[in-house]
């Protein structure tokens, strides 16, 4: 299972993914939408959080089209509410939340 961790650093916001294979930076996924070419953000509902929500949804779902359909709702439900300095989410937590967002009663 993957674990996603966000931290504020002197260089900005860093988001990593860790699993049995190690730890690596979460891809921005600017190929899907260019909300924030300068990087991720969280804790509010702007363009940096939209880029993070899209990247998280695409990574968890493994389906770019599905991610594009749900990431804005994920931004407001999860990313806008993340703690300011650091946070950790599991793949299971994100997957469960995304499943509730795609159900008709998810909003």
GROMACS elastic network, one bead per residue, 0.5 to 0.9 nm:
[ bonds ]
;  ai    aj funct       b0    kb
    1    18     6  0.84422   500
    1    19     6  0.60378   500
    1    20     6  0.77388   500
    1    90     6  0.73810   500
    1    91     6  0.62556   500
    1    92     6  0.75442   500
    2    17     6  0.64443   500
    2    18     6  0.55407   500
    2    20     6  0.79932   500
    2    60     6  0.86032   500
    2    89     6  0.87584   500
    2    90     6  0.60218   500
    2    91     6  0.52218   500
    2    92     6  0.81888   500
    3    16     6  0.81451   500
    3    17     6  0.56280   500
    3    18     6  0.52277   500
    3    19     6  0.65299   500
    3    88     6  0.69103   500
    3    89     6  0.58894   500
    3    91     6  0.59965   500
    3    92     6  0.88802   500
    4    15     6  0.68975   500
    4    16     6  0.57315   500
    4    18     6  0.65842   500
    4    26     6  0.82371   500
    4    56     6  0.83520   500
    4    87     6  0.82068   500
    4    88     6  0.55685   500
    4    89     6  0.51790   500
    4    90     6  0.60100   500
    4    91     6  0.73769   500
    5    14     6  0.81479   500
    5    15     6  0.55129   500
    5    16     6  0.53401   500
    5    17     6  0.65485   500
    5    18     6  0.81930   500
    5    86     6  0.72660   500
    5    87     6  0.56547   500
    5    89     6  0.65270   500
    5    90     6  0.86983   500
    6    13     6  0.69498   500
    6    14     6  0.56446   500
    6    16     6  0.65547   500
    6    42     6  0.88388   500
    6    85     6  0.79615   500
    6    86     6  0.52684   500
    6    87     6  0.52789   500
    6    88     6  0.64886   500
    6    89     6  0.88472   500
    7    12     6  0.84343   500
    7    13     6  0.58385   500
    7    14     6  0.53870   500
    7    15     6  0.65152   500
    7    16     6  0.86821   500
    7    84     6  0.85703   500
    7    85     6  0.58925   500
    7    87     6  0.68460   500
    8    11     6  0.78760   500
    8    12     6  0.57123   500
    8    14     6  0.62723   500
    8    15     6  0.88691   500
    8    84     6  0.80208   500
    8    85     6  0.55059   500
    8    86     6  0.65244   500
    9    12     6  0.51254   500
    9    13     6  0.60094   500
    9    14     6  0.69494   500
    9    85     6  0.87827   500
   10    13     6  0.84064   500
   11    14     6  0.82934   500
   12    39     6  0.79981   500
   12    40     6  0.83909   500
   12    41     6  0.85695   500
   13    39     6  0.71439   500
   13    40     6  0.60109   500
   13    41     6  0.62372   500
   13    42     6  0.86424   500
   14    25     6  0.75278   500
   14    26     6  0.84245   500
   14    39     6  0.83353   500
   14    40     6  0.73257   500
   14    41     6  0.87432   500
   15    24     6  0.86118   500
   15    25     6  0.59488   500
   15    26     6  0.57544   500
   15    27     6  0.87843   500
   15    40     6  0.77079   500
   15    52     6  0.86122   500
   16    23     6  0.65027   500
   16    24     6  0.54302   500
   16    26     6  0.52597   500
   16    27     6  0.89605   500
   17    22     6  0.82210   500
   17    23     6  0.55220   500
   17    24     6  0.54146   500
   17    25     6  0.60761   500
   17    26     6  0.58990   500
   18    21     6  0.73745   500
   18    22     6  0.54915   500
   18    24     6  0.64902   500
   18    25     6  0.87867   500
   19    22     6  0.55103   500
   19    23     6  0.65816   500
   20    23     6  0.84783   500
   24    27     6  0.89736   500
   25    28     6  0.89425   500
   26    29     6  0.87308   500
   26    52     6  0.88744   500
   26    55     6  0.71912   500
   26    56     6  0.79402   500
   26    59     6  0.82788   500
   27    30     6  0.83583   500
   27    55     6  0.65571   500
   27    56     6  0.89493   500
   27    59     6  0.86283   500
   28    31     6  0.83640   500
   28    34     6  0.89099   500
   28    36     6  0.85695   500
   28    37     6  0.79092   500
   28    39     6  0.69646   500
   28    40     6  0.74420   500
   28    51     6  0.66740   500
   28    52     6  0.71209   500
   28    54     6  0.82560   500
   28    55     6  0.58041   500
   29    32     6  0.57034   500
   29    33     6  0.70337   500
   29    34     6  0.79824   500
   29    51     6  0.75811   500
   29    52     6  0.88491   500
   29    54     6  0.73955   500
   29    55     6  0.56954   500
   29    58     6  0.81746   500
   30    33     6  0.51217   500
   30    35     6  0.76231   500
   30    36     6  0.79903   500
   30    37     6  0.69047   500
   30    51     6  0.78369   500
   30    55     6  0.86893   500
   31    34     6  0.71867   500
   32    54     6  0.82115   500
   32    55     6  0.89785   500
   32    64     6  0.74904   500
   32    65     6  0.89914   500
   32    68     6  0.76896   500
   33    36     6  0.85841   500
   33    51     6  0.75878   500
   33    54     6  0.81353   500
   33    68     6  0.85478   500
   34    37     6  0.60217   500
   34    47     6  0.88572   500
   34    51     6  0.74060   500
   35    46     6  0.87885   500
   35    47     6  0.50931   500
   35    48     6  0.66504   500
   35    49     6  0.87490   500
   35    50     6  0.65649   500
   35    51     6  0.56216   500
   36    39     6  0.56277   500
   36    40     6  0.69687   500
   36    41     6  0.88100   500
   36    47     6  0.56069   500
   36    48     6  0.51440   500
   36    49     6  0.84456   500
   36    50     6  0.78904   500
   36    51     6  0.59713   500
   36    52     6  0.89371   500
   37    40     6  0.84608   500
   37    48     6  0.84209   500
   37    51     6  0.84206   500
   38    48     6  0.80695   500
   39    48     6  0.62962   500
   39    51     6  0.75327   500
   39    52     6  0.81823   500
   40    47     6  0.83728   500
   40    49     6  0.60974   500
   40    50     6  0.81268   500
   40    51     6  0.60394   500
   40    52     6  0.52801   500
   40    53     6  0.89382   500
   41    44     6  0.81509   500
   41    46     6  0.81919   500
   41    47     6  0.79088   500
   41    50     6  0.81697   500
   41    51     6  0.78443   500
   41    52     6  0.66947   500
   41    79     6  0.84529   500
   41    80     6  0.89217   500
   42    45     6  0.76403   500
   42    46     6  0.82350   500
   42    48     6  0.68201   500
   42    50     6  0.85071   500
   42    52     6  0.74982   500
   42    53     6  0.89376   500
   42    75     6  0.85346   500
   42    79     6  0.54516   500
   42    80     6  0.55344   500
   42    81     6  0.74656   500
   42    82     6  0.61915   500
   42    83     6  0.79396   500
   42    84     6  0.72199   500
   43    46     6  0.89515   500
   43    49     6  0.74193   500
   43    78     6  0.88599   500
   43    79     6  0.62325   500
   43    81     6  0.51236   500
   43    82     6  0.51070   500
   43    83     6  0.63953   500
   43    84     6  0.59834   500
   44    48     6  0.88879   500
   44    49     6  0.68399   500
   44    75     6  0.85207   500
   44    76     6  0.79502   500
   44    79     6  0.73540   500
   44    81     6  0.67961   500
   44    82     6  0.83410   500
   45    48     6  0.82066   500
   45    49     6  0.60884   500
   45    50     6  0.71852   500
   45    75     6  0.66865   500
   45    76     6  0.62417   500
   45    79     6  0.78074   500
   45    80     6  0.52779   500
   45    81     6  0.88477   500
   46    49     6  0.55515   500
   46    50     6  0.62776   500
   46    51     6  0.89280   500
   46    75     6  0.87510   500
   46    80     6  0.82923   500
   47    51     6  0.62890   500
   47    52     6  0.87225   500
   48    51     6  0.51773   500
   48    52     6  0.64043   500
   48    53     6  0.87411   500
   49    53     6  0.60708   500
   49    54     6  0.85200   500
   49    75     6  0.62416   500
   49    76     6  0.87723   500
   49    79     6  0.61265   500
   49    80     6  0.66831   500
   50    53     6  0.50884   500
   50    54     6  0.61152   500
   50    55     6  0.85766   500
   50    71     6  0.71194   500
   50    72     6  0.63828   500
   50    74     6  0.85801   500
   50    75     6  0.57786   500
   50    76     6  0.87879   500
   50    79     6  0.80951   500
   50    80     6  0.89710   500
   51    54     6  0.51775   500
   51    55     6  0.61772   500
   51    56     6  0.86203   500
   51    71     6  0.86570   500
   51    75     6  0.87494   500
   52    55     6  0.51003   500
   52    56     6  0.60611   500
   52    57     6  0.84886   500
   52    71     6  0.87541   500
   52    75     6  0.78046   500
   52    79     6  0.74683   500
   53    56     6  0.51444   500
   53    57     6  0.60140   500
   53    58     6  0.84709   500
   53    67     6  0.87875   500
   53    70     6  0.88427   500
   53    71     6  0.52744   500
   53    72     6  0.70117   500
   53    73     6  0.86076   500
   53    74     6  0.59849   500
   53    75     6  0.51314   500
   53    76     6  0.88965   500
   53    78     6  0.82379   500
   53    79     6  0.63787   500
   54    57     6  0.51787   500
   54    58     6  0.60282   500
   54    59     6  0.84999   500
   54    64     6  0.88725   500
   54    67     6  0.62872   500
   54    68     6  0.68066   500
   54    70     6  0.81489   500
   54    72     6  0.75842   500
   54    74     6  0.82228   500
   54    75     6  0.80623   500
   55    58     6  0.52139   500
   55    59     6  0.61031   500
   55    60     6  0.85732   500
   55    67     6  0.82093   500
   55    71     6  0.83938   500
   56    59     6  0.51901   500
   56    60     6  0.60369   500
   56    61     6  0.83702   500
   56    67     6  0.84139   500
   56    71     6  0.82035   500
   56    91     6  0.89918   500
   56    94     6  0.80471   500
   57    60     6  0.52320   500
   57    61     6  0.58016   500
   57    62     6  0.79499   500
   57    63     6  0.83507   500
   57    64     6  0.81974   500
   57    66     6  0.81503   500
   57    68     6  0.80755   500
   57    70     6  0.74851   500
   57    71     6  0.60957   500
   57    74     6  0.78125   500
   57    94     6  0.78534   500
   57    95     6  0.82858   500
   57    98     6  0.77016   500
   58    61     6  0.53303   500
   58    62     6  0.54453   500
   58    63     6  0.58601   500
   58    64     6  0.53657   500
   58    65     6  0.83633   500
   58    66     6  0.76875   500
   58    68     6  0.78556   500
   58    71     6  0.84697   500
   59    62     6  0.53292   500
   59    63     6  0.78539   500
   59    64     6  0.85150   500
   59    67     6  0.84957   500
   59    91     6  0.89516   500
   60    63     6  0.83068   500
   60    67     6  0.86955   500
   60    91     6  0.61822   500
   60    92     6  0.86019   500
   60    94     6  0.71962   500
   60    95     6  0.65136   500
   61    64     6  0.77056   500
   61    66     6  0.73063   500
   61    67     6  0.67670   500
   61    95     6  0.74256   500
   61    98     6  0.87651   500
   62    66     6  0.85212   500
   62    67     6  0.81514   500
   63    66     6  0.54425   500
   63    67     6  0.61696   500
   63    68     6  0.87772   500
   64    68     6  0.62035   500
   64    69     6  0.87411   500
   65    68     6  0.51900   500
   65    69     6  0.64997   500
   66    69     6  0.51010   500
   66    70     6  0.65633   500
   66    71     6  0.86397   500
   67    70     6  0.53730   500
   67    71     6  0.57178   500
   68    71     6  0.58124   500
   68    72     6  0.80482   500
   69    72     6  0.77954   500
   69    73     6  0.86845   500
   69   102     6  0.85031   500
   70    73     6  0.56060   500
   70    74     6  0.63049   500
   70    75     6  0.88088   500
   70    98     6  0.72169   500
   70   101     6  0.69871   500
   70   102     6  0.69042   500
   71    75     6  0.60170   500
   71    76     6  0.87905   500
   71    98     6  0.85301   500
   72    76     6  0.66137   500
   72    77     6  0.87051   500
   73    76     6  0.53522   500
   73    77     6  0.60521   500
   73    78     6  0.83988   500
   73    98     6  0.85881   500
   73   101     6  0.68315   500
   73   107     6  0.80699   500
   74    77     6  0.50246   500
   74    78     6  0.56160   500
   74    79     6  0.67155   500
   74    80     6  0.86706   500
   74    94     6  0.87653   500
   74    97     6  0.77641   500
   74    98     6  0.68221   500
   74   101     6  0.74043   500
   75    78     6  0.56436   500
   75    80     6  0.57832   500
   75    81     6  0.85329   500
   76    79     6  0.62064   500
   76    80     6  0.52666   500
   76    81     6  0.74109   500
   77    80     6  0.68422   500
   77    81     6  0.71070   500
   77    97     6  0.83288   500
   77   101     6  0.87188   500
   78    81     6  0.54045   500
   78    82     6  0.64860   500
   78    94     6  0.85730   500
   78    97     6  0.83247   500
   79    82     6  0.53645   500
   80    83     6  0.88225   500
   81    84     6  0.87113   500
   82    85     6  0.87738   500
   82    86     6  0.79866   500
   82    87     6  0.65765   500
   82    88     6  0.89892   500
   83    86     6  0.59747   500
   83    87     6  0.60273   500
   84    87     6  0.79828   500
   89    92     6  0.83060   500
   89    93     6  0.64499   500
   89    94     6  0.69315   500
   90    93     6  0.51867   500
   90    94     6  0.63502   500
   90    95     6  0.85046   500
   91    94     6  0.52338   500
   91    95     6  0.59560   500
   91    96     6  0.85326   500
   92    96     6  0.60200   500
   92    97     6  0.85270   500
   93    96     6  0.52537   500
   93    97     6  0.62634   500
   93    98     6  0.86498   500
   94    97     6  0.51222   500
   94    98     6  0.60628   500
   94    99     6  0.85659   500
   95    98     6  0.51010   500
   95    99     6  0.61473   500
   95   100     6  0.87665   500
   96    99     6  0.51948   500
   96   100     6  0.65230   500
   96   101     6  0.88765   500
   97   100     6  0.52243   500
   97   101     6  0.63866   500
   97   102     6  0.89855   500
   98   102     6  0.64263   500
   98   103     6  0.88859   500
   98   106     6  0.89353   500
   99   102     6  0.54092   500
   99   103     6  0.65664   500
   99   106     6  0.82207   500
  100   103     6  0.53812   500
  100   104     6  0.84064   500
  100   105     6  0.76265   500
  100   107     6  0.83178   500
  101   104     6  0.77837   500
  101   105     6  0.77831   500
  101   107     6  0.64039   500
  102   105     6  0.81999   500
  102   106     6  0.61818   500
  102   107     6  0.85311   500
  103   106     6  0.50910   500
  103   107     6  0.82406   500
  104   107     6  0.73550   500
